[in-house]
Amino acid sequence: KETGHELMNSIKFNEVDWTLVVKKLPADEAQRRKEEYLATLTPSTEEEA
């Protein structure tokens, strides 16, 4: 996600081969998702109060 790629919800496999589908996000969407993800890693000060 940090590089602007998103793992799609489609993993196809058989006994020999695995295929992961990844798509490139537009820069603004990638930045928005990165900020949202980083916000989930930061402890909330509201919960401590």
PQR file of N, CA, C, O and H, with PARSE charges and radii, in Angstrom:
ATOM      1  N   LYS A   1       0.819  -1.194   0.000 -0.4000 1.5000
ATOM      2  CA  LYS A   1       0.000   0.000   0.000 -0.0000 2.0000
ATOM      3  C   LYS A   1       0.861   1.255   0.000  0.5500 1.7000
ATOM      4  O   LYS A   1       0.492   2.261  -0.607 -0.5500 1.4000
ATOM      5  N   GLU A   2       1.995   1.206   0.669 -0.4000 1.5000
ATOM      6  CA  GLU A   2       2.851   2.386   0.734 -0.0000 2.0000
ATOM      7  C   GLU A   2       3.354   2.807  -0.636  0.5500 1.7000
ATOM      8  O   GLU A   2       3.653   3.982  -0.844 -0.5500 1.4000
ATOM      9  H   GLU A   2       2.295   0.389   1.162  0.4000 1.0000
ATOM     10  N   THR A   3       3.453   1.882  -1.567 -0.4000 1.5000
ATOM     11  CA  THR A   3       3.942   2.208  -2.906 -0.0000 2.0000
ATOM     12  C   THR A   3       2.806   2.510  -3.865  0.5500 1.7000
ATOM     13  O   THR A   3       3.040   2.720  -5.055 -0.5500 1.4000
ATOM     14  H   THR A   3       3.209   0.927  -1.398  0.4000 1.0000
ATOM     15  N   GLY A   4       1.580   2.534  -3.364 -0.4000 1.5000
ATOM     16  CA  GLY A   4       0.442   2.847  -4.221 -0.0000 2.0000
ATOM     17  C   GLY A   4      -0.148   1.641  -4.918  0.5500 1.7000
ATOM     18  O   GLY A   4      -0.896   1.792  -5.884 -0.5500 1.4000
ATOM     19  H   GLY A   4       1.390   2.362  -2.397  0.4000 1.0000
ATOM     20  N   HIS A   5       0.174   0.445  -4.447 -0.4000 1.5000
ATOM     21  CA  HIS A   5      -0.399  -0.767  -5.015 -0.0000 2.0000
ATOM     22  C   HIS A   5      -1.370  -1.369  -4.014  0.5500 1.7000
ATOM     23  O   HIS A   5      -1.208  -1.211  -2.804 -0.5500 1.4000
ATOM     24  H   HIS A   5       0.781   0.323  -3.662  0.4000 1.0000
ATOM     25  N   GLU A   6      -2.359  -2.046  -4.518 -0.4000 1.5000
ATOM     26  CA  GLU A   6      -3.363  -2.653  -3.663 -0.0000 2.0000
ATOM     27  C   GLU A   6      -3.544  -4.111  -4.064  0.5500 1.7000
ATOM     28  O   GLU A   6      -3.726  -4.420  -5.241 -0.5500 1.4000
ATOM     29  H   GLU A   6      -2.490  -2.174  -5.501  0.4000 1.0000
ATOM     30  N   LEU A   7      -3.493  -4.998  -3.088 -0.4000 1.5000
ATOM     31  CA  LEU A   7      -3.741  -6.408  -3.346 -0.0000 2.0000
ATOM     32  C   LEU A   7      -5.244  -6.591  -3.485  0.5500 1.7000
ATOM     33  O   LEU A   7      -6.005  -6.305  -2.560 -0.5500 1.4000
ATOM     34  H   LEU A   7      -3.345  -4.747  -2.132  0.4000 1.0000
ATOM     35  N   MET A   8      -5.655  -7.063  -4.634 -0.4000 1.5000
ATOM     36  CA  MET A   8      -7.079  -7.251  -4.883 -0.0000 2.0000
ATOM     37  C   MET A   8      -7.555  -8.518  -4.177  0.5500 1.7000
ATOM     38  O   MET A   8      -6.755  -9.377  -3.806 -0.5500 1.4000
ATOM     39  H   MET A   8      -5.037  -7.295  -5.385  0.4000 1.0000
ATOM     40  N   ASN A   9      -8.849  -8.616  -4.003 -0.4000 1.5000
ATOM     41  CA  ASN A   9      -9.426  -9.766  -3.332 -0.0000 2.0000
ATOM     42  C   ASN A   9      -9.676 -10.885  -4.337  0.5500 1.7000
ATOM     43  O   ASN A   9     -10.793 -11.384  -4.467 -0.5500 1.4000
ATOM     44  H   ASN A   9      -9.499  -7.919  -4.305  0.4000 1.0000
ATOM     45  N   SER A  10      -8.627 -11.266  -5.038 -0.4000 1.5000
ATOM     46  CA  SER A  10      -8.763 -12.386  -5.965 -0.0000 2.0000
ATOM     47  C   SER A  10      -7.435 -13.132  -6.044  0.5500 1.7000
ATOM     48  O   SER A  10      -6.524 -12.732  -6.769 -0.5500 1.4000
ATOM     49  H   SER A  10      -7.719 -10.860  -4.932  0.4000 1.0000
ATOM     50  N   ILE A  11      -7.348 -14.188  -5.310 -0.4000 1.5000
ATOM     51  CA  ILE A  11      -6.175 -15.046  -5.344 -0.0000 2.0000
ATOM     52  C   ILE A  11      -6.611 -16.345  -6.002  0.5500 1.7000
ATOM     53  O   ILE A  11      -7.498 -17.041  -5.508 -0.5500 1.4000
ATOM     54  H   ILE A  11      -8.088 -14.513  -4.722  0.4000 1.0000
ATOM     55  N   LYS A  12      -5.983 -16.656  -7.110 -0.4000 1.5000
ATOM     56  CA  LYS A  12      -6.337 -17.858  -7.851 -0.0000 2.0000
ATOM     57  C   LYS A  12      -5.165 -18.832  -7.757  0.5500 1.7000
ATOM     58  O   LYS A  12      -4.011 -18.434  -7.917 -0.5500 1.4000
ATOM     59  H   LYS A  12      -5.262 -16.091  -7.512  0.4000 1.0000
ATOM     60  N   PHE A  13      -5.452 -20.078  -7.505 -0.4000 1.5000
ATOM     61  CA  PHE A  13      -4.368 -21.042  -7.406 -0.0000 2.0000
ATOM     62  C   PHE A  13      -4.844 -22.440  -7.761  0.5500 1.7000
ATOM     63  O   PHE A  13      -6.029 -22.764  -7.672 -0.5500 1.4000
ATOM     64  H   PHE A  13      -6.389 -20.401  -7.375  0.4000 1.0000
ATOM     65  N   ASN A  14      -3.894 -23.242  -8.158 -0.4000 1.5000
ATOM     66  CA  ASN A  14      -4.119 -24.674  -8.255 -0.0000 2.0000
ATOM     67  C   ASN A  14      -2.918 -25.330  -7.577  0.5500 1.7000
ATOM     68  O   ASN A  14      -2.198 -24.652  -6.845 -0.5500 1.4000
ATOM     69  H   ASN A  14      -2.932 -22.979  -8.230  0.4000 1.0000
ATOM     70  N   GLU A  15      -2.685 -26.579  -7.786 -0.4000 1.5000
ATOM     71  CA  GLU A  15      -1.608 -27.258  -7.075 -0.0000 2.0000
ATOM     72  C   GLU A  15      -0.226 -26.751  -7.466  0.5500 1.7000
ATOM     73  O   GLU A  15       0.726 -26.925  -6.704 -0.5500 1.4000
ATOM     74  H   GLU A  15      -3.270 -27.130  -8.381  0.4000 1.0000
ATOM     75  N   VAL A  16      -0.094 -26.131  -8.627 -0.4000 1.5000
ATOM     76  CA  VAL A  16       1.222 -25.725  -9.112 -0.0000 2.0000
ATOM     77  C   VAL A  16       1.412 -24.213  -9.100  0.5500 1.7000
ATOM     78  O   VAL A  16       2.459 -23.725  -8.675 -0.5500 1.4000
ATOM     79  H   VAL A  16      -0.867 -25.989  -9.245  0.4000 1.0000
ATOM     80  N   ASP A  17       0.421 -23.476  -9.557 -0.4000 1.5000
ATOM     81  CA  ASP A  17       0.581 -22.040  -9.780 -0.0000 2.0000
ATOM     82  C   ASP A  17      -0.287 -21.204  -8.844  0.5500 1.7000
ATOM     83  O   ASP A  17      -1.396 -21.592  -8.477 -0.5500 1.4000
ATOM     84  H   ASP A  17      -0.430 -23.872  -9.902  0.4000 1.0000
ATOM     85  N   TRP A  18       0.253 -20.043  -8.471 -0.4000 1.5000
ATOM     86  CA  TRP A  18      -0.484 -19.051  -7.690 -0.0000 2.0000
ATOM     87  C   TRP A  18      -0.475 -17.750  -8.478  0.5500 1.7000
ATOM     88  O   TRP A  18       0.540 -17.397  -9.077 -0.5500 1.4000
ATOM     89  H   TRP A  18       1.154 -19.728  -8.770  0.4000 1.0000
ATOM     90  N   THR A  19      -1.586 -17.039  -8.482 -0.4000 1.5000
ATOM     91  CA  THR A  19      -1.663 -15.739  -9.144 -0.0000 2.0000
ATOM     92  C   THR A  19      -2.216 -14.717  -8.161  0.5500 1.7000
ATOM     93  O   THR A  19      -3.310 -14.898  -7.626 -0.5500 1.4000
ATOM     94  H   THR A  19      -2.411 -17.326  -7.995  0.4000 1.0000
ATOM     95  N   LEU A  20      -1.469 -13.646  -7.920 -0.4000 1.5000
ATOM     96  CA  LEU A  20      -1.941 -12.533  -7.102 -0.0000 2.0000
ATOM     97  C   LEU A  20      -2.244 -11.374  -8.030  0.5500 1.7000
ATOM     98  O   LEU A  20      -1.429 -11.031  -8.887 -0.5500 1.4000
ATOM     99  H   LEU A  20      -0.580 -13.498  -8.354  0.4000 1.0000
ATOM    100  N   VAL A  21      -3.407 -10.770  -7.864 -0.4000 1.5000
ATOM    101  CA  VAL A  21      -3.803  -9.651  -8.715 -0.0000 2.0000
ATOM    102  C   VAL A  21      -3.574  -8.357  -7.938  0.5500 1.7000
ATOM    103  O   VAL A  21      -4.123  -8.170  -6.853 -0.5500 1.4000
ATOM    104  H   VAL A  21      -4.068 -11.048  -7.168  0.4000 1.0000
ATOM    105  N   VAL A  22      -2.756  -7.462  -8.503 -0.4000 1.5000
ATOM    106  CA  VAL A  22      -2.427  -6.185  -7.870 -0.0000 2.0000
ATOM    107  C   VAL A  22      -2.739  -5.082  -8.858  0.5500 1.7000
ATOM    108  O   VAL A  22      -2.439  -5.202 -10.046 -0.5500 1.4000
ATOM    109  H   VAL A  22      -2.309  -7.613  -9.385  0.4000 1.0000
ATOM    110  N   LYS A  23      -3.340  -4.005  -8.373 -0.4000 1.5000
ATOM    111  CA  LYS A  23      -3.611  -2.887  -9.276 -0.0000 2.0000
ATOM    112  C   LYS A  23      -2.935  -1.625  -8.746  0.5500 1.7000
ATOM    113  O   LYS A  23      -2.766  -1.459  -7.538 -0.5500 1.4000
ATOM    114  H   LYS A  23      -3.583  -3.907  -7.408  0.4000 1.0000
ATOM    115  N   LYS A  24      -2.558  -0.754  -9.648 -0.4000 1.5000
ATOM    116  CA  LYS A  24      -1.941   0.519  -9.296 -0.0000 2.0000
ATOM    117  C   LYS A  24      -3.041   1.532  -9.026  0.5500 1.7000
ATOM    118  O   LYS A  24      -3.939   1.719  -9.847 -0.5500 1.4000
ATOM    119  H   LYS A  24      -2.696  -0.889 -10.629  0.4000 1.0000
ATOM    120  N   LEU A  25      -2.967   2.189  -7.868 -0.4000 1.5000
ATOM    121  CA  LEU A  25      -3.952   3.199  -7.517 -0.0000 2.0000
ATOM    122  C   LEU A  25      -3.482   4.568  -7.988  0.5500 1.7000
ATOM    123  O   LEU A  25      -2.280   4.806  -8.100 -0.5500 1.4000
ATOM    124  H   LEU A  25      -2.237   2.037  -7.201  0.4000 1.0000
ATOM    125  N   PRO A  26      -4.418   5.467  -8.263 -0.5600 1.5000
ATOM    126  CA  PRO A  26      -4.021   6.849  -8.546  0.2800 2.0000
ATOM    127  C   PRO A  26      -3.295   7.427  -7.324  0.5500 1.7000
ATOM    128  O   PRO A  26      -3.577   7.025  -6.196 -0.5500 1.4000
ATOM    129  N   ALA A  27      -2.383   8.346  -7.535 -0.4000 1.5000
ATOM    130  CA  ALA A  27      -1.544   8.886  -6.459 -0.0000 2.0000
ATOM    131  C   ALA A  27      -2.369   9.465  -5.313  0.5500 1.7000
ATOM    132  O   ALA A  27      -2.032   9.249  -4.148 -0.5500 1.4000
ATOM    133  H   ALA A  27      -2.154   8.672  -8.452  0.4000 1.0000
ATOM    134  N   ASP A  28      -3.434  10.190  -5.616 -0.4000 1.5000
ATOM    135  CA  ASP A  28      -4.233  10.794  -4.549 -0.0000 2.0000
ATOM    136  C   ASP A  28      -4.953   9.741  -3.713  0.5500 1.7000
ATOM    137  O   ASP A  28      -5.063   9.885  -2.496 -0.5500 1.4000
ATOM    138  H   ASP A  28      -3.707  10.366  -6.562  0.4000 1.0000
ATOM    139  N   GLU A  29      -5.439   8.697  -4.349 -0.4000 1.5000
ATOM    140  CA  GLU A  29      -6.103   7.610  -3.624 -0.0000 2.0000
ATOM    141  C   GLU A  29      -5.095   6.843  -2.777  0.5500 1.7000
ATOM    142  O   GLU A  29      -5.396   6.479  -1.640 -0.5500 1.4000
ATOM    143  H   GLU A  29      -5.350   8.580  -5.338  0.4000 1.0000
ATOM    144  N   ALA A  30      -3.915   6.595  -3.310 -0.4000 1.5000
ATOM    145  CA  ALA A  30      -2.870   5.891  -2.559 -0.0000 2.0000
ATOM    146  C   ALA A  30      -2.476   6.696  -1.324  0.5500 1.7000
ATOM    147  O   ALA A  30      -2.299   6.123  -0.249 -0.5500 1.4000
ATOM    148  H   ALA A  30      -3.671   6.890  -4.233  0.4000 1.0000
ATOM    149  N   GLN A  31      -2.336   8.010  -1.460 -0.4000 1.5000
ATOM    150  CA  GLN A  31      -1.970   8.868  -0.331 -0.0000 2.0000
ATOM    151  C   GLN A  31      -3.066   8.858   0.731  0.5500 1.7000
ATOM    152  O   GLN A  31      -2.774   8.786   1.925 -0.5500 1.4000
ATOM    153  H   GLN A  31      -2.479   8.475  -2.334  0.4000 1.0000
ATOM    154  N   ARG A  32      -4.327   8.929   0.302 -0.4000 1.5000
ATOM    155  CA  ARG A  32      -5.443   8.915   1.246 -0.0000 2.0000
ATOM    156  C   ARG A  32      -5.469   7.612   2.038  0.5500 1.7000
ATOM    157  O   ARG A  32      -5.646   7.620   3.256 -0.5500 1.4000
ATOM    158  H   ARG A  32      -4.564   8.988  -0.668  0.4000 1.0000
ATOM    159  N   ARG A  33      -5.291   6.499   1.339 -0.4000 1.5000
ATOM    160  CA  ARG A  33      -5.313   5.193   2.018 -0.0000 2.0000
ATOM    161  C   ARG A  33      -4.117   5.031   2.949  0.5500 1.7000
ATOM    162  O   ARG A  33      -4.232   4.436   4.021 -0.5500 1.4000
ATOM    163  H   ARG A  33      -5.147   6.493   0.350  0.4000 1.0000
ATOM    164  N   LYS A  34      -2.969   5.560   2.536 -0.4000 1.5000
ATOM    165  CA  LYS A  34      -1.778   5.489   3.384 -0.0000 2.0000
ATOM    166  C   LYS A  34      -2.011   6.259   4.678  0.5500 1.7000
ATOM    167  O   LYS A  34      -1.675   5.779   5.760 -0.5500 1.4000
ATOM    168  H   LYS A  34      -2.875   6.043   1.666  0.4000 1.0000
ATOM    169  N   GLU A  35      -2.589   7.455   4.564 -0.4000 1.5000
ATOM    170  CA  GLU A  35      -2.868   8.260   5.753 -0.0000 2.0000
ATOM    171  C   GLU A  35      -3.871   7.564   6.664  0.5500 1.7000
ATOM    172  O   GLU A  35      -3.713   7.582   7.885 -0.5500 1.4000
ATOM    173  H   GLU A  35      -2.862   7.845   3.685  0.4000 1.0000
ATOM    174  N   GLU A  36      -4.898   6.953   6.087 -0.4000 1.5000
ATOM    175  CA  GLU A  36      -5.881   6.226   6.887 -0.0000 2.0000
ATOM    176  C   GLU A  36      -5.226   5.049   7.605  0.5500 1.7000
ATOM    177  O   GLU A  36      -5.507   4.797   8.776 -0.5500 1.4000
ATOM    178  H   GLU A  36      -5.027   6.938   5.095  0.4000 1.0000
ATOM    179  N   TYR A  37      -4.357   4.334   6.901 -0.4000 1.5000
ATOM    180  CA  TYR A  37      -3.676   3.185   7.499 -0.0000 2.0000
ATOM    181  C   TYR A  37      -2.767   3.630   8.640  0.5500 1.7000
ATOM    182  O   TYR A  37      -2.773   3.026   9.712 -0.5500 1.4000
ATOM    183  H   TYR A  37      -4.129   4.539   5.950  0.4000 1.0000
ATOM    184  N   LEU A  38      -1.986   4.686   8.409 -0.4000 1.5000
ATOM    185  CA  LEU A  38      -1.080   5.172   9.446 -0.0000 2.0000
ATOM    186  C   LEU A  38      -1.852   5.668  10.665  0.5500 1.7000
ATOM    187  O   LEU A  38      -1.372   5.552  11.793 -0.5500 1.4000
ATOM    188  H   LEU A  38      -1.982   5.177   7.537  0.4000 1.0000
ATOM    189  N   ALA A  39      -3.036   6.216  10.446 -0.4000 1.5000
ATOM    190  CA  ALA A  39      -3.857   6.685  11.564 -0.0000 2.0000
ATOM    191  C   ALA A  39      -4.286   5.516  12.448  0.5500 1.7000
ATOM    192  O   ALA A  39      -4.472   5.690  13.652 -0.5500 1.4000
ATOM    193  H   ALA A  39      -3.426   6.310   9.530  0.4000 1.0000
ATOM    194  N   THR A  40      -4.444   4.339  11.868 -0.4000 1.5000
ATOM    195  CA  THR A  40      -4.838   3.178  12.673 -0.0000 2.0000
ATOM    196  C   THR A  40      -3.681   2.675  13.526  0.5500 1.7000
ATOM    197  O   THR A  40      -3.902   1.970  14.511 -0.5500 1.4000
ATOM    198  H   THR A  40      -4.292   4.198  10.890  0.4000 1.0000
ATOM    199  N   LEU A  41      -2.447   3.028  13.161 -0.4000 1.5000
ATOM    200  CA  LEU A  41      -1.279   2.588  13.916 -0.0000 2.0000
ATOM    201  C   LEU A  41      -0.962   3.515  15.077  0.5500 1.7000
ATOM    202  O   LEU A  41      -0.259   3.121  16.008 -0.5500 1.4000
ATOM    203  H   LEU A  41      -2.268   3.601  12.361  0.4000 1.0000
ATOM    204  N   THR A  42      -1.471   4.746  15.037 -0.4000 1.5000
ATOM    205  CA  THR A  42      -1.190   5.733  16.068 -0.0000 2.0000
ATOM    206  C   THR A  42      -2.197   5.572  17.199  0.5500 1.7000
ATOM    207  O   THR A  42      -3.404   5.625  16.967 -0.5500 1.4000
ATOM    208  H   THR A  42      -2.041   5.066  14.281  0.4000 1.0000
ATOM    209  N   PRO A  43      -1.705   5.376  18.430 -0.5600 1.5000
ATOM    210  CA  PRO A  43      -2.646   5.233  19.545  0.2800 2.0000
ATOM    211  C   PRO A  43      -3.451   6.514  19.740  0.5500 1.7000
ATOM    212  O   PRO A  43      -2.918   7.619  19.637 -0.5500 1.4000
ATOM    213  N   SER A  44      -4.705   6.354  20.015 -0.4000 1.5000
ATOM    214  CA  SER A  44      -5.590   7.499  20.209 -0.0000 2.0000
ATOM    215  C   SER A  44      -5.445   8.036  21.624  0.5500 1.7000
ATOM    216  O   SER A  44      -5.515   7.273  22.587 -0.5500 1.4000
ATOM    217  H   SER A  44      -5.138   5.456  20.098  0.4000 1.0000
ATOM    218  N   THR A  45      -5.244   9.348  21.757 -0.4000 1.5000
ATOM    219  CA  THR A  45      -5.135   9.958  23.085 -0.0000 2.0000
ATOM    220  C   THR A  45      -6.509  10.102  23.729  0.5500 1.7000
ATOM    221  O   THR A  45      -6.605  10.251  24.947 -0.5500 1.4000
ATOM    222  H   THR A  45      -5.188   9.967  20.974  0.4000 1.0000
ATOM    223  N   GLU A  46      -7.577  10.060  22.926 -0.4000 1.5000
ATOM    224  CA  GLU A  46      -8.924  10.181  23.472 -0.0000 2.0000
ATOM    225  C   GLU A  46      -9.284   8.974  24.328  0.5500 1.7000
ATOM    226  O   GLU A  46     -10.017   9.110  25.308 -0.5500 1.4000
ATOM    227  H   GLU A  46      -7.498   9.939  21.936  0.4000 1.0000
ATOM    228  N   GLU A  47      -8.782   7.797  23.974 -0.4000 1.5000
ATOM    229  CA  GLU A  47      -9.105   6.588  24.720 -0.0000 2.0000
ATOM    230  C   GLU A  47      -8.473   6.606  26.105  0.5500 1.7000
ATOM    231  O   GLU A  47      -9.011   6.012  27.039 -0.5500 1.4000
ATOM    232  H   GLU A  47      -8.187   7.686  23.178  0.4000 1.0000
ATOM    233  N   GLU A  48      -7.324   7.287  26.249 -0.4000 1.5000
ATOM    234  CA  GLU A  48      -6.622   7.318  27.527 -0.0000 2.0000
ATOM    235  C   GLU A  48      -7.260   8.296  28.496  0.5500 1.7000
ATOM    236  O   GLU A  48      -7.099   8.143  29.707 -0.5500 1.4000
ATOM    237  H   GLU A  48      -6.887   7.770  25.490  0.4000 1.0000
ATOM    238  N   ALA A  49      -7.976   9.293  28.006 -0.4000 1.5000
ATOM    239  CA  ALA A  49      -8.548  10.338  28.866 -0.0000 2.0000
ATOM    240  C   ALA A  49      -9.785   9.855  29.596  0.5500 1.7000
ATOM    241  O   ALA A  49     -10.387  10.611  30.359 -0.5500 1.4000
ATOM    242  H   ALA A  49      -8.107   9.417  27.022  0.4000 1.0000
TER
END
